[in-house]
């Protein structure tokens, strides 16, 4: 129980950090956030964020497994990092948002305790950013969790 509470707190902190990163306006603060995201990517997933963004969906899913089982914490972490990376790499934003959404949903599917407000909000942000370009499979998976596009400020259903 304590381990799950700790993991949930860490995910909530990471998701909150990602949300702050998306709203930063000062270059110096952005550089520090970029370094923090890179460090988080290295420590949690073993790759710098710049390399993580280059992985295919299949490779990302493999990176989020341990002993043949999906590690929901890794999937949530990778999803949150890719969501933040979409702001850093605008030319890849749509692809990053789709991969982020897939991993966030995967985390929730594998461990019901991962269905927390911060991850839901990130998933909704990705849905909104993708707009009409949300792949049908992702849209159906999101709808199963009551996640829908809001066309504005994320709201939880």
C-alpha positions as CSV (number, residue, x, y, z in Angstrom):
1,X,0.0,0.0,0.0
2,X,2.8,2.4,0.9
3,X,4.6,1.7,-2.3
4,X,1.5,2.4,-4.4
5,X,0.9,5.7,-2.5
6,X,4.5,6.7,-3.1
7,X,4.2,5.9,-6.8
8,X,1.0,7.8,-7.1
9,X,2.5,10.8,-5.4
10,X,5.5,10.7,-7.8
11,X,3.2,10.4,-10.8
12,X,1.1,13.3,-9.6
13,X,4.3,15.4,-9.0
14,X,5.5,14.6,-12.5
15,X,2.2,15.4,-14.1
16,X,2.0,18.7,-12.2
17,X,5.6,19.4,-13.4
18,X,4.6,18.7,-17.0
19,X,1.6,21.1,-16.7
20,X,3.9,23.8,-15.3
21,X,6.4,23.2,-18.1
22,X,3.7,23.7,-20.7
23,X,2.9,27.2,-19.3
24,X,6.4,28.5,-18.9
25,X,7.3,31.8,-20.6
26,X,10.8,32.7,-19.5
27,X,13.8,31.2,-21.4
28,X,15.9,30.6,-18.3
29,X,13.1,28.8,-16.6
30,X,12.4,26.8,-19.8
31,X,16.0,25.7,-19.9
32,X,15.9,24.5,-16.3
33,X,12.6,22.7,-17.0
34,X,14.1,21.1,-20.1
35,X,17.1,19.9,-18.0
36,X,14.7,18.5,-15.4
37,X,12.6,16.7,-18.0
38,X,15.8,15.2,-19.5
39,X,17.0,14.1,-16.1
40,X,13.6,12.5,-15.3
41,X,13.7,10.7,-18.7
42,X,17.2,9.4,-18.0
43,X,16.5,8.3,-14.4
44,X,13.1,6.7,-15.1
45,X,13.5,5.4,-18.6
46,X,17.2,5.3,-19.3
47,X,17.1,7.6,-22.3
48,X,17.4,11.4,-22.7
49,X,14.1,13.0,-23.7
50,X,15.5,13.8,-27.2
51,X,15.9,10.0,-27.9
52,X,12.7,9.1,-26.2
53,X,10.8,11.3,-28.7
54,X,12.3,9.3,-31.6
55,X,11.1,5.9,-30.4
56,X,8.2,4.2,-32.3
57,X,5.0,3.3,-30.4
58,X,6.1,-0.3,-30.3
59,X,9.6,0.6,-28.9
60,X,8.0,2.9,-26.3
61,X,5.7,0.1,-25.1
62,X,8.7,-2.3,-24.9
63,X,10.6,0.4,-22.9
64,X,7.7,0.4,-20.5
65,X,7.8,-3.3,-19.7
66,X,9.6,-5.2,-17.0
67,X,9.9,-8.9,-17.0
68,X,7.4,-9.1,-19.9
69,X,4.7,-7.2,-17.9
70,X,3.7,-3.6,-18.5
71,X,5.1,-1.3,-15.8
72,X,2.2,1.2,-15.4
73,X,4.5,3.7,-13.6
74,X,6.9,3.7,-16.5
75,X,4.1,4.0,-19.0
76,X,2.6,7.0,-17.1
77,X,6.1,8.6,-16.8
78,X,6.8,8.2,-20.5
79,X,3.4,9.5,-21.4
80,X,3.8,12.6,-19.2
81,X,7.3,13.2,-20.7
82,X,6.1,12.9,-24.2
83,X,3.3,15.3,-23.5
84,X,5.8,17.8,-22.3
85,X,8.1,17.1,-25.3
86,X,5.3,18.1,-27.7
87,X,5.8,21.7,-26.6
88,X,9.6,21.4,-27.2
89,X,9.3,19.7,-30.5
90,X,6.4,21.4,-32.4
91,X,7.3,19.6,-35.6
92,X,6.6,16.3,-33.9
93,X,3.8,17.5,-31.7
94,X,0.9,15.5,-33.2
95,X,2.9,12.3,-33.2
96,X,4.2,12.9,-29.6
97,X,0.7,13.7,-28.3
98,X,-0.7,10.5,-29.9
99,X,2.1,8.4,-28.4
100,X,1.6,10.1,-25.0
101,X,-2.1,9.5,-25.0
102,X,-1.5,5.8,-25.8
103,X,0.9,5.4,-22.9
104,X,-1.3,7.3,-20.4
105,X,-4.2,5.1,-21.4
106,X,-2.0,2.0,-21.2
107,X,-1.0,2.9,-17.6
108,X,-4.6,3.3,-16.6
109,X,-5.6,0.0,-18.3
110,X,-2.8,-1.9,-16.6
111,X,-3.3,-0.5,-13.1
112,X,-6.6,1.1,-12.1
113,X,-4.8,3.1,-9.4
114,X,-3.2,5.0,-12.2
115,X,-6.6,6.5,-13.1
116,X,-5.8,9.8,-11.3
117,X,-6.8,13.3,-12.0
118,X,-3.4,14.5,-13.2
119,X,-3.0,11.7,-15.8
120,X,-6.6,12.2,-16.9
121,X,-6.0,15.9,-17.4
122,X,-2.9,15.2,-19.5
123,X,-4.8,12.7,-21.6
124,X,-7.5,15.3,-22.2
125,X,-4.9,17.9,-23.1
126,X,-3.6,15.4,-25.7
127,X,-7.1,14.7,-27.0
128,X,-7.8,18.4,-27.4
129,X,-4.4,19.0,-29.1
130,X,-5.0,16.2,-31.6
131,X,-8.5,17.5,-32.3
132,X,-10.0,15.6,-35.3
133,X,-6.7,13.8,-35.9
134,X,-7.2,11.4,-32.9
135,X,-6.7,7.9,-34.1
136,X,-10.0,6.0,-33.7
137,X,-8.5,3.3,-31.6
138,X,-7.2,5.9,-29.1
139,X,-10.5,7.7,-29.1
140,X,-12.4,4.6,-28.2
141,X,-9.9,3.7,-25.5
142,X,-10.2,7.2,-24.1
143,X,-14.0,7.1,-24.2
144,X,-13.9,3.9,-22.1
145,X,-12.4,6.0,-19.3
146,X,-14.9,8.9,-19.8
147,X,-12.2,11.1,-21.4
148,X,-13.5,13.4,-24.1
149,X,-12.2,16.4,-26.0
150,X,-13.2,19.6,-24.2
151,X,-12.0,22.1,-26.9
152,X,-10.7,24.3,-24.0
153,X,-9.8,23.9,-20.4
154,X,-9.6,20.2,-19.4
155,X,-12.5,18.9,-17.4
156,X,-12.9,15.5,-15.9
157,X,-16.1,13.5,-16.6
